[in-house]
Amino acid sequence: MRKAVYLERAHSLPILLIGTLLLLWGCARFEPKPLSPHETARQLESQTLSNTQFKTFLERNLHKETIEWPVRTWDFEMLTLAAFYYNPNLDVARAEWRVALGGKQTAAERPNPTVSATGIYEPVAGAASPWIPGIIFDFPIETFGKRSRRIEQAQHLSEAARFNLASAAWKVRGEVRKALVEYVAAEKRVSSLERQVALREDMIRRLNQEFQAGAVSGIELNAQRLALARSRADLADAQRSLAEARPRLAVALGVPASALAGLSFAFDLARPPAAQELASSETREMALLSRNDILSALADYAASQSALQLEIAKQYPDVHLTPGYSWNAGSTGEHDWQIGVNLELPLLNQHKGPIAEASARREASAARFLALQAKVIGDIDQAIASFDASQTNLKALEGLVAAQTSQYQSVLAQFSVGAVDRFEVLTAEIEMNNLELTRVDAQLKLQQAFGALEDAVQRPLDLPPALFESKPANPQAANDHPR
């Protein structure tokens, strides 16, 4: 009898070991991924707009093959796609969205059963062992739809994260447009001021000659010299602004400033933006209902409702089935089976605290949504007012430019017949140039106001599918290209 007991125990040990190994076989393994600041900095510094993987991304989303590569002149659409590819803020939004997707998988998982080993010491004369080994299982059964509520909450949170990614894309697009418009305007200002300095230098040369001949006074000459000094100071300031505009554009794209060396950028400042549709009541209503951040806030509110439902369901205890087995190694060698049910007794609390917290979080989510809608209304109103004022200002300025152009043409006609001298022509041309500088500033303000209106309304933006994909596993491999 004792030999049979030992054989039974010897046979059970391999079975337990095999079962344990099978359970551990599917476990994930930790893979370390050390983050090196030196390596990431080197990768960021080495990014350019001419690598082959970005070329594929650009052509796929432009729906055409690039004629020239690397591209030398970049327009707004191409720069926006470059920002979608490189800007690290979108990587953060992508990562947060994937965290939310992982939450969906976690919410759908069912609780694992547990197992407990027991041993009772009961010495019996003639028994093979004084110990009575046993095993007890615990099979939890969730009640009142708790798992469904968790899944709903996770789905809403993943939707909110996806809309946050789209909002981040809108923000990046707006930053690219703002930086591009400022860069082009700075270029125009530098060009106009260079022309103005050249005109004033020409005027000074002619006035010097007339001053030597006694035809003009020193006061008039000094006044023109002071005007030339102001023009040179304005030119230096415009050149500084242009030098600062290129790095700002690089930041908006997510590449180092060196990546923009030798490139030119195209944007028609003079082209009047079509804002009639953006300022319509239909578009305004659509913005209040379907902006990405509005949809994200709605998804957050829906998640808070599911969270409250989950906490209410937790009032009702889950059921734990606890079957067990023990083997009495005494003289009888009996096999004992048992079945049990465990329930939580809500004697000390009825889960009212978590329910109150979840209810308060739902109210907070609703308040944030209302505050967001109010902000959107204010942003739209402010953007429309700014755009209308900028448009009115530019129209008035265009009338002055037209009048000054007519005056300049008249001076040129008089100069051709000898009615006025070259000094009058230079004066008229300087006035034209001053108006051109003012017009560039007005065009910049109008384009900025239009960009603010676009950002406030957030018309549907066709996001490339690759925006929701991962970057290459080896970022450095994306830069294996000739400079």
Secondary structure, 3 states (H helix, E strand, C coil): CHHHHHHHHHHHHHHHHHHHHHHHHCCCCCCCCCCCHHHHHHHHHCCCCCCHHHHHHHHHHHCCCCCCCCCCEECHHHHHHHHHHHCHHHHHHHHHHHHHHHHHHHHHCCCCCEEEEEEEECCCCCCCCCEEEEEEEEEEECCCCHHHHHHHHHHHHHHHHHHHHHHHHHHHHHHHHHHHHHHHHHHHHHHHHHHHHHHHHHHHHHHHHHHHCCCCCHHHHHHHHHHHHHHHHHHHHHHHHHHHHHHHHHHHHCCCHHHHCCCEECCCCCCCCCCCCCCCHHHHHHHHHHCHHHHHHHHHHHHHHHHHHHHHHCCCCCEEECCEEEECCCCCCCEEEECCEEECCCCCCCCHHHHHHHHHHHHHHHHHHHHHHHHHHHHHHHHHHHHHHHHHHHHHHHHHHHHHHHHHHHHHHHHHCCCCCHHHHHHHHHHHHHHHHHHHHHHHHHHHHHHHHHHHHCCCCCCCHHHHCCCCCCHHHHHCCCC
